[in-house]
Amino acid sequence: MRRFLVVLAACGHPPAKPTAITDVTANVSDTEVERRQRMETELQDDILSSYERDELPDLDTDLVDPRVGPARVGVGPGDVLFGPEVRERASSRWPIRVDQTTKTAVRSKRLDIHLSADKAVSAAWMSDELSWRISFCGRTAVIPLRITALYAHDGDRWVQVLEHLSFGRTPQPSPDGALLGRPMTDALIDTSLSDELGREIVALFSGQSDRVRPLVALDPDHRTEDDPRQPAPSFLLAPDPDSEWHGDDDLARLQLVDGRLVKIQDRRVGVIGRSVAKATVAYMVANLVVDLRTHPGSPASQVLLRGTFVFEKRKDAWLMVQGHVSQPTTDYALANRVFGTALESVNLERGEALRVTCDDGSRPTALTAPAPQPAAGSR
């Protein structure tokens, strides 16, 4: 699809105002519902194909302020890229890197896409449960992952603004008490917006948020999610693999983590659009310091969590429509959990090869890690 901007000017007279941008390739007979369904299908195709290609997504858009830019959050402690880094240093999104000869596959289990409520459909966000599979020794190791993302709609294409991939785990402190995770650089294009969204995140962690949108049934046999014209309900994904909150859940169940939010740090806050005043979709990426109340086998202590949040403006108030909070895990800890005793003792965090032994003691030669990439922080 292409868009044309027509400007009429007459000699000796002030230039005429630009006409509205029109999608001339769209089917003029499309209803609003059909148009939104078509846009959702296009984004779904982009997402599913990206799982297989695992390539850097299209990032070029002027709908995102370059001072904030895109962000990609991965599973490992150092897997955080933001701003220009996303284009310059992004590599595979999957943890436990393997070489090109290793057979892997990705399966989408529950892809859910929501379009923004504004008439122009300026943005969309998604969530999915993934099954990442690695074949070795005639068997297949399955690693469950969760992914969320935010996209801007720029002309005839969807441009990824934010991606958050995680492995579900109950938050736990590191043995030495260190806050494990790469720091980011603050990027706040509007202080009042950042403060407003920050207050909502604090309220969310305290269980006192009133800016999440429940799923409202239009009639007993019709759910809001079935109508692409209706505003999306809120969806919150907590670190624990069994803890998530949907718009049709009881608000009393809304708890992201069993602990107290100490502070929000390294905030990157932006909007989809050319101005904060006119934008209807905003996002925040942040590191969150949380003091755990209890943890089996260890005293209560602080941990560093990652949070990505999408907000939509409704009646001059920003409502959180999607949140994803996770605790990073090292490659070795994840590999040890997946491969167990088959994993040989190696230091994956320093780029050593991933070595796995089969039941007969042989070692599959294909399952190796490539040479380490330029460091983006400790993994």
TASULKA-V694607 format. One record per residue. N is the residue number from 1. RES is the residue in three letters. PHI is phi in whole degrees, 0 to 359 (NA if undefined). PSI is psi in whole degrees, -180 to 180 (none if undefined). D_LAST is the distance of its C-alpha to the last C-alpha in Angstrom with 1 decimal. Layout:
n=(N;N)
res=(RES;RES)
phi=(PHI;PHI)
psi=(PSI;PSI)
d_last=(D_LAST;D_LAST)
This chain:
n=(1;2;3;4;5;6;7;8;9;10;11;12;13;14;15;16;17;18;19;20;21;22;23;24;25;26;27;28;29;30;31;32;33;34;35;36;37;38;39;40;41;42;43;44;45;46;47;48;49;50;51;52;53;54;55;56;57;58;59;60;61;62;63;64;65;66;67;68;69;70;71;72;73;74;75;76;77;78;79;80;81;82;83;84;85;86;87;88;89;90;91;92;93;94;95;96;97;98;99;100;101;102;103;104;105;106;107;108;109;110;111;112;113;114;115;116;117;118;119;120;121;122;123;124;125;126;127;128;129;130;131;132;133;134;135;136;137;138;139;140;141;142;143;144;145;146;147;148;149;150;151;152;153;154;155;156;157;158;159;160;161;162;163;164;165;166;167;168;169;170;171;172;173;174;175;176;177;178;179;180;181;182;183;184;185;186;187;188;189;190;191;192;193;194;195;196;197;198;199;200;201;202;203;204;205;206;207;208;209;210;211;212;213;214;215;216;217;218;219;220;221;222;223;224;225;226;227;228;229;230;231;232;233;234;235;236;237;238;239;240;241;242;243;244;245;246;247;248;249;250;251;252;253;254;255;256;257;258;259;260;261;262;263;264;265;266;267;268;269;270;271;272;273;274;275;276;277;278;279;280;281;282;283;284;285;286;287;288;289;290;291;292;293;294;295;296;297;298;299;300;301;302;303;304;305;306;307;308;309;310;311;312;313;314;315;316;317;318;319;320;321;322;323;324;325;326;327;328;329;330;331;332;333;334;335;336;337;338;339;340;341;342;343;344;345;346;347;348;349;350;351;352;353;354;355;356;357;358;359;360;361;362;363;364;365;366;367;368;369;370;371;372;373;374;375;376;377;378;379)
res=(MET;ARG;ARG;PHE;LEU;VAL;VAL;LEU;ALA;ALA;CYS;GLY;HIS;PRO;PRO;ALA;LYS;PRO;THR;ALA;ILE;THR;ASP;VAL;THR;ALA;ASN;VAL;SER;ASP;THR;GLU;VAL;GLU;ARG;ARG;GLN;ARG;MET;GLU;THR;GLU;LEU;GLN;ASP;ASP;ILE;LEU;SER;SER;TYR;GLU;ARG;ASP;GLU;LEU;PRO;ASP;LEU;ASP;THR;ASP;LEU;VAL;ASP;PRO;ARG;VAL;GLY;PRO;ALA;ARG;VAL;GLY;VAL;GLY;PRO;GLY;ASP;VAL;LEU;PHE;GLY;PRO;GLU;VAL;ARG;GLU;ARG;ALA;SER;SER;ARG;TRP;PRO;ILE;ARG;VAL;ASP;GLN;THR;THR;LYS;THR;ALA;VAL;ARG;SER;LYS;ARG;LEU;ASP;ILE;HIS;LEU;SER;ALA;ASP;LYS;ALA;VAL;SER;ALA;ALA;TRP;MET;SER;ASP;GLU;LEU;SER;TRP;ARG;ILE;SER;PHE;CYS;GLY;ARG;THR;ALA;VAL;ILE;PRO;LEU;ARG;ILE;THR;ALA;LEU;TYR;ALA;HIS;ASP;GLY;ASP;ARG;TRP;VAL;GLN;VAL;LEU;GLU;HIS;LEU;SER;PHE;GLY;ARG;THR;PRO;GLN;PRO;SER;PRO;ASP;GLY;ALA;LEU;LEU;GLY;ARG;PRO;MET;THR;ASP;ALA;LEU;ILE;ASP;THR;SER;LEU;SER;ASP;GLU;LEU;GLY;ARG;GLU;ILE;VAL;ALA;LEU;PHE;SER;GLY;GLN;SER;ASP;ARG;VAL;ARG;PRO;LEU;VAL;ALA;LEU;ASP;PRO;ASP;HIS;ARG;THR;GLU;ASP;ASP;PRO;ARG;GLN;PRO;ALA;PRO;SER;PHE;LEU;LEU;ALA;PRO;ASP;PRO;ASP;SER;GLU;TRP;HIS;GLY;ASP;ASP;ASP;LEU;ALA;ARG;LEU;GLN;LEU;VAL;ASP;GLY;ARG;LEU;VAL;LYS;ILE;GLN;ASP;ARG;ARG;VAL;GLY;VAL;ILE;GLY;ARG;SER;VAL;ALA;LYS;ALA;THR;VAL;ALA;TYR;MET;VAL;ALA;ASN;LEU;VAL;VAL;ASP;LEU;ARG;THR;HIS;PRO;GLY;SER;PRO;ALA;SER;GLN;VAL;LEU;LEU;ARG;GLY;THR;PHE;VAL;PHE;GLU;LYS;ARG;LYS;ASP;ALA;TRP;LEU;MET;VAL;GLN;GLY;HIS;VAL;SER;GLN;PRO;THR;THR;ASP;TYR;ALA;LEU;ALA;ASN;ARG;VAL;PHE;GLY;THR;ALA;LEU;GLU;SER;VAL;ASN;LEU;GLU;ARG;GLY;GLU;ALA;LEU;ARG;VAL;THR;CYS;ASP;ASP;GLY;SER;ARG;PRO;THR;ALA;LEU;THR;ALA;PRO;ALA;PRO;GLN;PRO;ALA;ALA;GLY;SER;ARG)
phi=(NA;235;241;239;251;258;236;257;223;242;298;85;236;301;298;291;291;300;284;294;287;238;276;280;266;287;292;295;272;298;278;300;297;295;298;292;295;296;296;295;296;298;293;301;298;299;295;295;290;292;299;281;284;52;254;296;288;294;240;280;199;260;274;237;298;297;293;257;68;278;207;228;247;247;280;283;302;263;276;226;238;212;61;299;302;301;280;276;231;295;229;299;279;277;283;48;301;233;279;289;275;278;279;229;208;234;237;273;252;203;284;227;239;229;265;295;281;294;299;283;52;285;206;207;226;220;217;202;255;244;245;263;241;239;267;201;52;75;235;231;270;249;246;282;229;239;221;227;202;234;233;257;262;242;69;250;214;260;243;286;254;212;222;225;247;212;250;295;202;288;304;213;288;285;304;265;79;285;275;273;156;286;287;239;261;301;212;238;279;211;297;295;296;299;293;296;292;297;297;291;293;300;295;296;291;273;75;244;285;241;242;244;258;295;279;258;281;284;202;303;253;223;262;304;295;280;246;293;275;276;301;289;284;279;221;233;246;266;299;299;298;254;237;212;233;249;297;262;271;293;300;294;274;284;215;279;202;277;181;250;289;277;195;257;230;56;280;234;235;218;228;264;142;270;205;294;298;261;290;244;228;230;214;223;241;205;267;239;267;236;264;291;286;218;205;304;83;208;288;301;202;267;225;257;248;254;229;233;222;243;238;233;275;229;53;66;232;273;255;282;256;207;223;221;239;212;249;293;224;288;301;294;298;290;295;296;290;277;264;58;291;286;280;280;284;223;257;293;292;253;85;293;293;283;239;231;259;276;299;273;91;284;240;292;285;284;275;226;265;287;300;299;277;307;297;246;119;293;264)
psi=(143;153;143;136;114;126;122;132;140;142;130;0;155;143;142;154;145;144;167;147;130;136;96;-14;-10;152;116;-17;-2;134;171;-41;-45;-41;-44;-38;-39;-43;-39;-40;-40;-43;-40;-43;-42;-43;-50;-38;-29;-29;-40;-41;-37;46;165;128;168;124;-7;113;147;14;-5;129;125;-19;-24;-56;-169;175;145;122;127;-165;-40;160;-30;1;66;117;140;154;-139;-24;-34;-40;-36;-29;-2;139;-146;140;-15;146;174;70;139;162;177;-15;-11;132;120;161;154;134;130;128;-28;69;129;123;138;135;149;155;-15;152;-34;-12;68;-19;169;154;156;161;152;153;128;147;106;124;133;125;133;147;33;9;175;123;131;124;114;132;158;143;139;157;160;138;145;142;111;100;-108;18;161;131;124;131;-36;137;138;114;135;162;121;129;149;128;137;146;156;154;-34;4;5;150;106;116;145;133;161;172;133;144;100;106;-16;111;-42;-39;-46;-41;-41;-45;-37;-41;-35;-36;-40;-45;-35;-43;-28;-2;19;19;138;15;43;146;112;158;116;124;130;-33;168;-26;13;119;151;-37;-19;-11;109;-9;-17;145;144;144;168;148;126;129;117;167;-41;134;-21;16;108;156;128;164;-18;8;160;134;-24;-20;-1;97;118;-37;149;79;-179;130;117;-46;156;124;164;51;136;113;126;179;162;110;172;-3;148;-37;-36;-9;147;-3;130;162;154;136;131;155;137;122;120;135;109;138;-49;155;126;128;1;157;161;138;176;148;158;121;157;137;134;134;140;133;148;138;123;119;49;17;140;118;137;120;-21;134;143;117;134;160;129;157;145;159;-42;-42;-40;-44;-39;-37;-35;-47;-16;-133;-14;-17;125;159;103;162;89;-28;-17;15;9;157;142;119;129;135;145;173;-30;6;-9;163;122;120;-19;-26;82;159;146;174;143;143;165;131;136;22;167;139;none)
d_last=(40.8;41.8;42.9;45.8;46.6;50.4;51.9;55.7;57.3;61.0;62.5;63.7;62.0;58.6;55.9;55.6;52.5;49.9;50.4;47.8;45.2;46.2;44.5;47.3;45.8;45.3;48.1;50.5;51.6;48.1;48.3;45.5;44.3;44.4;42.6;39.7;39.5;39.4;36.6;34.6;35.3;34.1;30.8;30.5;31.1;28.4;25.8;26.7;26.9;23.5;22.0;23.6;23.2;19.5;20.5;20.0;22.4;25.4;24.5;27.7;29.7;31.6;31.4;28.2;28.4;26.4;25.6;23.4;22.7;20.4;16.9;14.4;12.0;10.0;8.7;5.0;4.6;4.2;6.6;9.6;12.4;15.9;19.2;19.9;16.2;16.5;19.3;18.2;14.6;14.2;13.8;13.8;13.0;12.7;9.8;10.4;11.7;15.3;17.9;20.9;23.2;21.5;23.3;21.4;22.9;22.3;24.9;25.5;27.0;27.9;27.7;29.2;30.1;31.9;33.7;34.4;37.9;39.2;41.8;40.0;36.9;34.5;31.3;30.0;27.0;25.9;24.1;23.7;22.7;21.3;21.6;19.2;20.9;20.2;23.4;23.8;26.7;29.0;27.0;24.5;21.4;21.1;17.9;19.1;17.2;18.5;18.7;20.6;21.6;24.2;26.5;29.3;32.5;33.6;37.0;36.7;33.0;30.0;27.2;23.7;22.8;20.0;17.8;15.7;14.3;13.4;14.0;16.8;16.6;18.7;17.0;16.7;16.0;13.7;16.0;16.1;16.6;13.8;12.7;9.0;7.9;8.4;12.2;14.5;18.0;21.0;23.2;26.4;29.2;31.5;31.4;33.7;31.8;28.5;30.3;32.0;28.9;27.2;30.2;30.0;26.4;27.6;30.6;28.5;26.5;29.9;31.5;34.1;33.2;36.2;34.5;33.2;35.5;36.9;38.0;41.7;44.0;46.7;48.8;48.4;47.6;45.5;41.9;40.6;37.8;40.5;41.8;39.7;41.8;40.8;37.9;34.8;34.2;31.1;28.1;25.4;22.5;21.2;18.1;20.4;20.9;24.6;24.9;25.8;28.8;31.2;34.1;36.6;35.2;36.8;35.5;35.7;32.7;30.5;27.7;24.1;23.0;25.1;24.6;25.5;23.8;23.7;22.8;21.4;19.5;18.1;20.6;21.1;24.4;26.4;29.2;30.3;33.4;35.0;35.8;34.6;38.2;38.7;35.3;35.1;31.4;28.7;25.0;22.5;18.7;17.7;15.5;17.7;18.3;20.2;22.2;22.5;26.1;25.9;23.5;25.0;24.8;23.4;24.8;24.1;21.3;19.0;15.8;13.8;14.4;14.1;17.5;19.1;22.9;25.9;29.3;32.7;35.8;38.8;42.0;40.5;37.8;34.1;33.2;29.7;29.7;26.1;23.3;19.9;17.9;14.8;12.4;8.8;8.1;5.8;7.1;9.5;10.8;11.6;13.1;15.0;16.4;17.4;18.8;19.9;22.0;21.8;18.3;18.8;17.0;14.3;11.1;8.9;5.9;8.7;10.0;12.8;14.8;14.6;18.1;20.1;23.7;26.5;29.2;31.5;29.0;28.5;25.2;24.6;24.0;22.7;19.5;17.3;14.2;15.0;14.5;11.1;11.4;11.7;8.7;8.2;6.4;3.8;0.0)
